Amino acid sequence: MRLQDAWRNTWIDLALPAPGPEVLQALLERYGESHRAYHTAQHLAECFQHFDGARPLAAHAGEVALALWFHDAIYDPHSARNEADSADWADRVLVSAGAGAAMRDRVRGLIMATRHAADPVAPDAQLTVDIDLSILGAAPARFAEYETQVRREYAFVPEAEFRQRRARILRQFLDRPALFATRHFHARLEALARRNLASAIAALEA
């Protein structure tokens, strides 16, 4: 599915008037920023490919879709506020579309869940996070490309420091009892994701 089609379907699912074309243009420009290598339109398109296959799992499909659109809308590798700033932008767009407070709060919660600071509890948050983490269970060649892309985004970090920090992050994922919260993604991606992570950690620690 083209991203433009996904954008149109998002607002149909939300039952809200779509904002002007400048909003989508601004989003795509953000995802095309020169300092990005992984958090790009490629990642966004992959998210929507997975969402299309898991759509029946969503209690509020439009809210999950909008959260996917905005979860990396603001991305600065130096910042700890990316998700919060992205959620603020999504909230402004929802306000302009006439969304109610409950919907706005739910969308903010979905975006903030992609910080991966805690295991999501609500079903839509679990789905959103599983989609965001689906790259971990990608085919080995795509996973290797992802690791290269992450390194490019953190090119300012010295090699030895990066390898240590990246291995620690990946091991934190690998040490979880389950990487994916939904049955859908656990059945399809868990085993391969664990192999990918173990291989990447071994390479970083070599």
Phi and psi in degrees as GROMACS dihedral restraints (atoms count N, CA, C in turn):
[ dihedral_restraints ]
;  ai    aj    ak    al  type     phi  dphi    fc
    3     4     5     6     1   -68.1    20    10
    4     5     6     7     1   148.1    20    10
    6     7     8     9     1   -61.1    20    10
    7     8     9    10     1   -35.3    20    10
    9    10    11    12     1   -61.9    20    10
   10    11    12    13     1   -37.3    20    10
   12    13    14    15     1   -68.8    20    10
   13    14    15    16     1   -40.1    20    10
   15    16    17    18     1   -61.8    20    10
   16    17    18    19     1   -38.9    20    10
   18    19    20    21     1   -63.6    20    10
   19    20    21    22     1   -45.5    20    10
   21    22    23    24     1   -62.6    20    10
   22    23    24    25     1   -42.8    20    10
   24    25    26    27     1   -65.9    20    10
   25    26    27    28     1   -31.7    20    10
   27    28    29    30     1   -57.9    20    10
   28    29    30    31     1   -46.2    20    10
   30    31    32    33     1   -76.5    20    10
   31    32    33    34     1   -27.8    20    10
   33    34    35    36     1   -63.5    20    10
   34    35    36    37     1   -45.9    20    10
   36    37    38    39     1   -64.7    20    10
   37    38    39    40     1   -34.3    20    10
   39    40    41    42     1   -74.6    20    10
   40    41    42    43     1   -14.7    20    10
   42    43    44    45     1    57.7    20    10
   43    44    45    46     1    40.1    20    10
   45    46    47    48     1  -129.0    20    10
   46    47    48    49     1   154.3    20    10
   48    49    50    51     1   -67.2    20    10
   49    50    51    52     1   132.5    20    10
   51    52    53    54     1   -66.1    20    10
   52    53    54    55     1   141.1    20    10
   54    55    56    57     1   -68.1    20    10
   55    56    57    58     1   171.7    20    10
   57    58    59    60     1   -61.9    20    10
   58    59    60    61     1   161.1    20    10
   60    61    62    63     1   -61.3    20    10
   61    62    63    64     1   -17.1    20    10
   63    64    65    66     1   -67.0    20    10
   64    65    66    67     1   -24.7    20    10
   66    67    68    69     1   -70.9    20    10
   67    68    69    70     1   -49.3    20    10
   69    70    71    72     1   -61.5    20    10
   70    71    72    73     1   -41.2    20    10
   72    73    74    75     1   -60.5    20    10
   73    74    75    76     1   -43.1    20    10
   75    76    77    78     1   -64.9    20    10
   76    77    78    79     1   -39.6    20    10
   78    79    80    81     1   -62.1    20    10
   79    80    81    82     1   -49.0    20    10
   81    82    83    84     1   -65.2    20    10
   82    83    84    85     1   -33.5    20    10
   84    85    86    87     1   -65.5    20    10
   85    86    87    88     1   -38.5    20    10
   87    88    89    90     1   -62.9    20    10
   88    89    90    91     1   -47.3    20    10
   90    91    92    93     1   -68.0    20    10
   91    92    93    94     1   -12.6    20    10
   93    94    95    96     1  -100.7    20    10
   94    95    96    97     1     9.9    20    10
   96    97    98    99     1   -59.4    20    10
   97    98    99   100     1   146.0    20    10
   99   100   101   102     1   -67.2    20    10
  100   101   102   103     1   -24.3    20    10
  102   103   104   105     1   -82.1    20    10
  103   104   105   106     1    -4.0    20    10
  105   106   107   108     1   -92.2    20    10
  106   107   108   109     1   143.9    20    10
  108   109   110   111     1  -129.3    20    10
  109   110   111   112     1   -38.2    20    10
  111   112   113   114     1  -102.3    20    10
  112   113   114   115     1   -43.8    20    10
  114   115   116   117     1   -79.7    20    10
  115   116   117   118     1    64.1    20    10
  117   118   119   120     1  -122.1    20    10
  118   119   120   121     1  -174.0    20    10
  120   121   122   123     1   -63.3    20    10
  121   122   123   124     1   -25.3    20    10
  123   124   125   126     1   -61.0    20    10
  124   125   126   127     1   -49.0    20    10
  126   127   128   129     1   -61.0    20    10
  127   128   129   130     1   -42.2    20    10
  129   130   131   132     1   -61.3    20    10
  130   131   132   133     1   -45.8    20    10
  132   133   134   135     1   -63.5    20    10
  133   134   135   136     1   -38.9    20    10
  135   136   137   138     1   -65.0    20    10
  136   137   138   139     1   -38.2    20    10
  138   139   140   141     1   -59.5    20    10
  139   140   141   142     1   -44.4    20    10
  141   142   143   144     1   -73.1    20    10
  142   143   144   145     1   -27.6    20    10
  144   145   146   147     1   -62.4    20    10
  145   146   147   148     1   -43.6    20    10
  147   148   149   150     1   -69.8    20    10
  148   149   150   151     1   -37.9    20    10
  150   151   152   153     1   -62.2    20    10
  151   152   153   154     1   -39.6    20    10
  153   154   155   156     1   -58.5    20    10
  154   155   156   157     1   -36.8    20    10
  156   157   158   159     1   -80.4    20    10
  157   158   159   160     1   -14.1    20    10
  159   160   161   162     1  -119.2    20    10
  160   161   162   163     1     9.4    20    10
  162   163   164   165     1   -52.5    20    10
  163   164   165   166     1   -40.6    20    10
  165   166   167   168     1   -62.5    20    10
  166   167   168   169     1   -16.6    20    10
  168   169   170   171     1   -75.5    20    10
  169   170   171   172     1   -17.7    20    10
  171   172   173   174     1   -80.2    20    10
  172   173   174   175     1   130.5    20    10
  174   175   176   177     1   -73.4    20    10
  175   176   177   178     1   -37.8    20    10
  177   178   179   180     1  -130.0    20    10
  178   179   180   181     1    86.2    20    10
  180   181   182   183     1   -59.4    20    10
  181   182   183   184     1   -40.1    20    10
  183   184   185   186     1   -64.9    20    10
  184   185   186   187     1   -36.0    20    10
  186   187   188   189     1   -70.0    20    10
  187   188   189   190     1   -40.9    20    10
  189   190   191   192     1   -61.7    20    10
  190   191   192   193     1   -44.7    20    10
  192   193   194   195     1   -61.9    20    10
  193   194   195   196     1   -44.4    20    10
  195   196   197   198     1   -65.2    20    10
  196   197   198   199     1   -38.1    20    10
  198   199   200   201     1   -62.0    20    10
  199   200   201   202     1   -39.4    20    10
  201   202   203   204     1   -63.6    20    10
  202   203   204   205     1   -42.5    20    10
  204   205   206   207     1   -57.4    20    10
  205   206   207   208     1   -41.9    20    10
  207   208   209   210     1  -100.6    20    10
  208   209   210   211     1    -5.6    20    10
  210   211   212   213     1   -65.0    20    10
  211   212   213   214     1   -26.5    20    10
  213   214   215   216     1  -120.9    20    10
  214   215   216   217     1    24.1    20    10
  216   217   218   219     1   -60.0    20    10
  217   218   219   220     1   -41.4    20    10
  219   220   221   222     1  -104.8    20    10
  220   221   222   223     1   120.9    20    10
  222   223   224   225     1  -142.4    20    10
  223   224   225   226     1   112.4    20    10
  225   226   227   228     1  -131.6    20    10
  226   227   228   229     1   113.5    20    10
  228   229   230   231     1   -58.0    20    10
  229   230   231   232     1   -18.2    20    10
  231   232   233   234     1   -87.4    20    10
  232   233   234   235     1    -9.2    20    10
  234   235   236   237     1  -104.2    20    10
  235   236   237   238     1   147.3    20    10
  237   238   239   240     1  -101.2    20    10
  238   239   240   241     1     6.2    20    10
  240   241   242   243     1  -110.8    20    10
  241   242   243   244     1    15.1    20    10
  243   244   245   246     1   -56.7    20    10
  244   245   246   247     1   -50.2    20    10
  246   247   248   249     1   -66.3    20    10
  247   248   249   250     1   -40.9    20    10
  249   250   251   252     1   -64.4    20    10
  250   251   252   253     1   -43.3    20    10
  252   253   254   255     1   -66.7    20    10
  253   254   255   256     1   -36.9    20    10
  255   256   257   258     1   -65.7    20    10
  256   257   258   259     1   -41.3    20    10
  258   259   260   261     1   -64.2    20    10
  259   260   261   262     1   -37.4    20    10
  261   262   263   264     1   -62.1    20    10
  262   263   264   265     1   -41.8    20    10
  264   265   266   267     1   -64.4    20    10
  265   266   267   268     1   -46.6    20    10
  267   268   269   270     1   -58.6    20    10
  268   269   270   271     1   -39.6    20    10
  270   271   272   273     1   -64.2    20    10
  271   272   273   274     1   -40.2    20    10
  273   274   275   276     1   -63.5    20    10
  274   275   276   277     1   -38.9    20    10
  276   277   278   279     1   -66.9    20    10
  277   278   279   280     1   -41.5    20    10
  279   280   281   282     1   -64.9    20    10
  280   281   282   283     1   -39.8    20    10
  282   283   284   285     1   -60.3    20    10
  283   284   285   286     1   -44.0    20    10
  285   286   287   288     1   -65.8    20    10
  286   287   288   289     1   -24.9    20    10
  288   289   290   291     1   -88.8    20    10
  289   290   291   292     1    -4.3    20    10
  291   292   293   294     1    87.6    20    10
  292   293   294   295     1    21.9    20    10
  294   295   296   297     1   -69.1    20    10
  295   296   297   298     1   148.3    20    10
  297   298   299   300     1   -79.4    20    10
  298   299   300   301     1   168.4    20    10
  300   301   302   303     1   -63.4    20    10
  301   302   303   304     1   -37.9    20    10
  303   304   305   306     1   -64.0    20    10
  304   305   306   307     1   -45.4    20    10
  306   307   308   309     1   -63.2    20    10
  307   308   309   310     1   -43.3    20    10
  309   310   311   312     1   -61.7    20    10
  310   311   312   313     1   -41.4    20    10
  312   313   314   315     1   -66.0    20    10
  313   314   315   316     1   -39.8    20    10
  315   316   317   318     1   -65.6    20    10
  316   317   318   319     1   -43.3    20    10
  318   319   320   321     1   -63.6    20    10
  319   320   321   322     1   -42.7    20    10
  321   322   323   324     1   -58.9    20    10
  322   323   324   325     1   -43.6    20    10
  324   325   326   327     1   -62.2    20    10
  325   326   327   328     1   -38.5    20    10
  327   328   329   330     1   -65.2    20    10
  328   329   330   331     1   -43.7    20    10
  330   331   332   333     1   -65.2    20    10
  331   332   333   334     1   -43.4    20    10
  333   334   335   336     1   -66.5    20    10
  334   335   336   337     1   -26.2    20    10
  336   337   338   339     1   -64.6    20    10
  337   338   339   340     1   -24.1    20    10
  339   340   341   342     1   -78.0    20    10
  340   341   342   343     1     6.1    20    10
  342   343   344   345     1   -71.8    20    10
  343   344   345   346     1   -20.7    20    10
  345   346   347   348     1    61.1    20    10
  346   347   348   349     1    32.7    20    10
  348   349   350   351     1   -83.4    20    10
  349   350   351   352     1   -20.9    20    10
  351   352   353   354     1  -153.0    20    10
  352   353   354   355     1   156.6    20    10
  354   355   356   357     1   -68.3    20    10
  355   356   357   358     1   129.7    20    10
  357   358   359   360     1   -69.4    20    10
  358   359   360   361     1   148.3    20    10
  360   361   362   363     1  -109.8    20    10
  361   362   363   364     1   -47.3    20    10
  363   364   365   366     1   -66.9    20    10
  364   365   366   367     1   141.0    20    10
  366   367   368   369     1   -55.5    20    10
  367   368   369   370     1   -42.7    20    10
  369   370   371   372     1   -67.5    20    10
  370   371   372   373     1   -33.8    20    10
  372   373   374   375     1   -68.0    20    10
  373   374   375   376     1   -40.9    20    10
  375   376   377   378     1   -59.6    20    10
  376   377   378   379     1   -43.3    20    10
  378   379   380   381     1   -64.3    20    10
  379   380   381   382     1   -45.3    20    10
  381   382   383   384     1   -61.4    20    10
  382   383   384   385     1   -45.2    20    10
  384   385   386   387     1   -67.2    20    10
  385   386   387   388     1   -41.6    20    10
  387   388   389   390     1   -59.9    20    10
  388   389   390   391     1   -41.0    20    10
  390   391   392   393     1   -64.3    20    10
  391   392   393   394     1   -43.6    20    10
  393   394   395   396     1   -62.1    20    10
  394   395   396   397     1   -35.4    20    10
  396   397   398   399     1   -89.1    20    10
  397   398   399   400     1     1.5    20    10
  399   400   401   402     1   -59.9    20    10
  400   401   402   403     1   -23.9    20    10
  402   403   404   405     1   -59.3    20    10
  403   404   405   406     1   -27.6    20    10
  405   406   407   408     1   -63.5    20    10
  406   407   408   409     1   -28.9    20    10
  408   409   410   411     1  -102.9    20    10
  409   410   411   412     1    22.3    20    10
  411   412   413   414     1   -73.1    20    10
  412   413   414   415     1   164.7    20    10
  414   415   416   417     1   -54.9    20    10
  415   416   417   418     1   146.4    20    10
  417   418   419   420     1   -52.1    20    10
  418   419   420   421     1   -38.4    20    10
  420   421   422   423     1   -65.2    20    10
  421   422   423   424     1   -40.9    20    10
  423   424   425   426     1   -69.7    20    10
  424   425   426   427     1   -37.8    20    10
  426   427   428   429     1   -63.6    20    10
  427   428   429   430     1   -40.9    20    10
  429   430   431   432     1   -63.1    20    10
  430   431   432   433     1   -39.2    20    10
  432   433   434   435     1   -62.7    20    10
  433   434   435   436     1   -41.7    20    10
  435   436   437   438     1   -58.3    20    10
  436   437   438   439     1   -45.3    20    10
  438   439   440   441     1   -62.7    20    10
  439   440   441   442     1   -39.4    20    10
  441   442   443   444     1   -64.2    20    10
  442   443   444   445     1   -40.2    20    10
  444   445   446   447     1   -65.2    20    10
  445   446   447   448     1   -41.4    20    10
  447   448   449   450     1   -61.7    20    10
  448   449   450   451     1   -42.6    20    10
  450   451   452   453     1   -60.5    20    10
  451   452   453   454     1   -40.0    20    10
  453   454   455   456     1   -63.1    20    10
  454   455   456   457     1   -38.0    20    10
  456   457   458   459     1   -68.4    20    10
  457   458   459   460     1   -24.5    20    10
  459   460   461   462     1  -112.8    20    10
  460   461   462   463     1    36.4    20    10
  462   463   464   465     1   -61.3    20    10
  463   464   465   466     1   -21.2    20    10
  465   466   467   468     1   -76.3    20    10
  466   467   468   469     1   -10.5    20    10
  468   469   470   471     1   -90.6    20    10
  469   470   471   472     1   128.8    20    10
  471   472   473   474     1   -55.5    20    10
  472   473   474   475     1   148.5    20    10
  474   475   476   477     1   -55.9    20    10
  475   476   477   478     1   -50.7    20    10
  477   478   479   480     1   -61.8    20    10
  478   479   480   481     1   -42.3    20    10
  480   481   482   483     1   -65.2    20    10
  481   482   483   484     1   -42.9    20    10
  483   484   485   486     1   -60.5    20    10
  484   485   486   487     1   -47.7    20    10
  486   487   488   489     1   -59.5    20    10
  487   488   489   490     1   -40.9    20    10
  489   490   491   492     1   -66.5    20    10
  490   491   492   493     1   -47.5    20    10
  492   493   494   495     1   -68.9    20    10
  493   494   495   496     1   -40.4    20    10
  495   496   497   498     1   -66.9    20    10
  496   497   498   499     1   -42.0    20    10
  498   499   500   501     1   -61.3    20    10
  499   500   501   502     1   -39.1    20    10
  501   502   503   504     1   -64.1    20    10
  502   503   504   505     1   -43.2    20    10
  504   505   506   507     1   -62.9    20    10
  505   506   507   508     1   -47.5    20    10
  507   508   509   510     1   -65.2    20    10
  508   509   510   511     1   -36.0    20    10
  510   511   512   513     1   -67.9    20    10
  511   512   513   514     1   -33.5    20    10
  513   514   515   516     1   -61.0    20    10
  514   515   516   517     1   -38.6    20    10
  516   517   518   519     1   -67.4    20    10
  517   518   519   520     1   -46.9    20    10
  519   520   521   522     1   -62.7    20    10
  520   521   522   523     1   -31.1    20    10
  522   523   524   525     1   -77.2    20    10
  523   524   525   526     1    -8.0    20    10
  525   526   527   528     1   -68.4    20    10
  526   527   528   529     1   145.5    20    10
  528   529   530   531     1   -57.9    20    10
  529   530   531   532     1   -35.1    20    10
  531   532   533   534     1  -146.5    20    10
  532   533   534   535     1   136.3    20    10
  534   535   536   537     1   -80.3    20    10
  535   536   537   538     1   -34.0    20    10
  537   538   539   540     1  -116.9    20    10
  538   539   540   541     1   134.0    20    10
  540   541   542   543     1   -86.2    20    10
  541   542   543   544     1   -30.1    20    10
  543   544   545   546     1   -89.5    20    10
  544   545   546   547     1   148.1    20    10
  546   547   548   549     1   -59.4    20    10
  547   548   549   550     1   -38.7    20    10
  549   550   551   552     1   -54.5    20    10
  550   551   552   553     1   -52.5    20    10
  552   553   554   555     1   -80.6    20    10
  553   554   555   556     1   -32.3    20    10
  555   556   557   558     1   -61.9    20    10
  556   557   558   559     1   -44.9    20    10
  558   559   560   561     1   -65.9    20    10
  559   560   561   562     1   -35.0    20    10
  561   562   563   564     1   -88.9    20    10
  562   563   564   565     1   -32.6    20    10
  564   565   566   567     1  -123.5    20    10
  565   566   567   568     1   -17.9    20    10
  567   568   569   570     1   -57.7    20    10
  568   569   570   571     1   -51.0    20    10
  570   571   572   573     1   -63.2    20    10
  571   572   573   574     1   -45.7    20    10
  573   574   575   576     1   -67.3    20    10
  574   575   576   577     1   -37.7    20    10
  576   577   578   579     1   -61.2    20    10
  577   578   579   580     1   -40.9    20    10
  579   580   581   582     1   -66.7    20    10
  580   581   582   583     1   -37.3    20    10
  582   583   584   585     1   -66.5    20    10
  583   584   585   586     1   -42.2    20    10
  585   586   587   588     1   -60.9    20    10
  586   587   588   589     1   -46.0    20    10
  588   589   590   591     1   -64.8    20    10
  589   590   591   592     1   -44.6    20    10
  591   592   593   594     1   -61.7    20    10
  592   593   594   595     1   -40.7    20    10
  594   595   596   597     1   -65.4    20    10
  595   596   597   598     1   -43.4    20    10
  597   598   599   600     1   -65.4    20    10
  598   599   600   601     1   -41.4    20    10
  600   601   602   603     1   -63.1    20    10
  601   602   603   604     1   -43.4    20    10
  603   604   605   606     1   -60.7    20    10
  604   605   606   607     1   -40.8    20    10
  606   607   608   609     1   -68.0    20    10
  607   608   609   610     1   -39.3    20    10
  609   610   611   612     1   -68.7    20    10
  610   611   612   613     1   -32.3    20    10
  612   613   614   615     1   -92.8    20    10
  613   614   615   616     1    -1.5    20    10
